[in-house]
Amino acid sequence: MPDIRLYNTLSKQKEVFTPSHRGLAGILSSIGFGKKTVTMYNCGPTVYQSLHIGNYRAYIFADTLKRALEFNGYNVKQVINITDVGHLVGDGDEGEDKMQVTVQKQQRSSKEISEEYTREFFAGLKALNIETGDSRGVEVDMRNSFGPDRSPATQFPRATGYIPEQITLIEQLEKRGFTYKTSDGVYFDTSKFPQYGKLGNIHLAGLEEGHRVTANAEKRNPTDFALWKFSKETKEGAAPHRDQEWPSPWGVGFPGWHIECSAMAMKLLGPTIDIHTGGIDHIPTHHNNEIAQSEASTGKSFARFWLHGAHLLIDGQKISKSLGNTIYLKDLAAHGVTPLGLRYWFLTASYRTQMNFTWEAVKGAQTAYERLLEQVRGLSKAGGSKVSGNAAEDAAPTYGKIFTQALNDDLNTPKSLAIIWDMMKDTEMTNTEKLDSLREFDGVLGLHLFIAIGGPVPFPAEIVDLKKERDIARRQRDFRKSDELRVTLSSKGYDIVDTSTESTLIKK
């Protein structure tokens, strides 16, 4: 395999990626025994509301990265956190906890809210074919897991399940002299960490109080951040102000958003991880705070590679509820777009390129995706014969080589897709060669290209009748009825994938 080159935000350039060698397994793999393991932490959702399509772009990016590493022969130990406490409205430790705001608004417990939106998150991952694990037997994080949503390979720890680790980490920082206490919490003193702001080359001298963060007279430096926030005092016998709070050596309260990620990442992956991903909006504050508190506590580098995905715009504007331009996965069907069609569209641009969502653009991607499915089905029906001419013996290996080169050049998925289309038009390859190559390529791109050509599956008569009824509604352009029947099929345990000419049932 050629070298994998990834753009490292820390160095502001593409670097050849190799995992670090940890423990006996790492030493053995470095001398050729067994696969090398990559540790990867992906910033996960704050589960106080539904995720929009821009949020899911980050997880398609992380999933593609994981698949690419596995394609290159690595094992990947992946952690995607679930933030269910401590994420305040503002990055500068101002405002209320987002979860607490929803608790007060909906008059439900934080547990009910977090479970609802976490399950919705997992449903979204499944719809987009984002892998959540396999059977390799990697250790599972059992604390506060959500039953079937657990995975042997990818762990989804909840922040509320790691409160003791967060308190211990703050205590370590306190012993090392990096903290101070104010009336509203325990803060990290960024002036004690000379490398603060190294991610993204943040110029601290140019920061003004109130520009990046809201003014706080008790903070020693504008960039200082909360490690632990105190709950408001309540009168004896009165109900607490917060739905979630815990005792600590400094007082009753809750952890800061930043300390949660450091504690979970280091607990599950070790003091130094290979890759940390997130959105570009995480660079100035959240990720620099993670670096500061992690490295101040251990004296070791926290993450070797930092990868960041660009924003998604909607019709040229930032996604915002106030603008009314928020689009969710559930909104796609009404426009004839499937989640996998959306995934295809995301792959047509680099993860580091800002994308502008328009229905015209994503419908075009849906059409291209359907054409690709139809061509795969056509190859399967035609069998292993050549399209025409004489098959070149090295045709399939050549496409495999250039596909790998594109993929390993900082996940160049647009070029990878273009290579697939070039291969589909190549008349010197047999259908079998194309299908074999597509199977390998699709393992990385995750487009489920072979769902339409699986062997015959005996579906119950009721399910077949519902499918036929939906096909008729779709041909008659009765999209409301078509969507209702899709929901009915889903409730009975079946997904349906459409192309322009056919539909295919898939048992969940």
Sequence and secondary structure as in RCSB ss.txt:
>XXXX:A:sequence
MPDIRLYNTLSKQKEVFTPSHRGLAGILSSIGFGKKTVTMYNCGPTVYQSLHIGNYRAYIFADTLKRALEFNGYN
VKQVINITDVGHLVGDGDEGEDKMQVTVQKQQRSSKEISEEYTREFFAGLKALNIETGDSRGVEVDMRNSFGPDR
SPATQFPRATGYIPEQITLIEQLEKRGFTYKTSDGVYFDTSKFPQYGKLGNIHLAGLEEGHRVTANAEKRNPTDF
ALWKFSKETKEGAAPHRDQEWPSPWGVGFPGWHIECSAMAMKLLGPTIDIHTGGIDHIPTHHNNEIAQSEASTGK
SFARFWLHGAHLLIDGQKISKSLGNTIYLKDLAAHGVTPLGLRYWFLTASYRTQMNFTWEAVKGAQTAYERLLEQ
VRGLSKAGGSKVSGNAAEDAAPTYGKIFTQALNDDLNTPKSLAIIWDMMKDTEMTNTEKLDSLREFDGVLGLHLF
IAIGGPVPFPAEIVDLKKERDIARRQRDFRKSDELRVTLSSKGYDIVDTSTESTLIKK
>XXXX:A:secstr
    EEEETTTTEEEE      HHHHHHHHTTSS  EEEEEE   BTTS   HHHHHHHHHHHHHHHHHHHTT E
EEEEE BB S  BSSTTS S BHHHHHHHHHT  HHHHHHHHHHHHHHHHHHTT     SS      TT  GGG 
 SSEE  BGGGGHHHHHHHHHHHHHTT EEEETTEEEE GGG TTTTTTTT  GGG  TTTSS   TT SSTT E
EEEEE     TTS  S SS B  TT SEEE HHHHHHHHHHHHH SSEEEEEEEGGGIIIIIHHHHHHHHHHHSS
 SEEEEEEE  EEETTEE  TTTT    GGGSGGGT  HHHHHHHHHTS TTS EEE HHHHHHHHHHHHHHHHH
HHHHHHHTT BSSS   TTHHHHHHHHHHHHHTBT  HHHHHHHHHHHHH TTSBHHHHHHHHHHHHHHH   TT
GGG       HHHHHHHHHHHHHHHTT HHHHHHHHHHHHHTTEEEEE SS EEEEE 
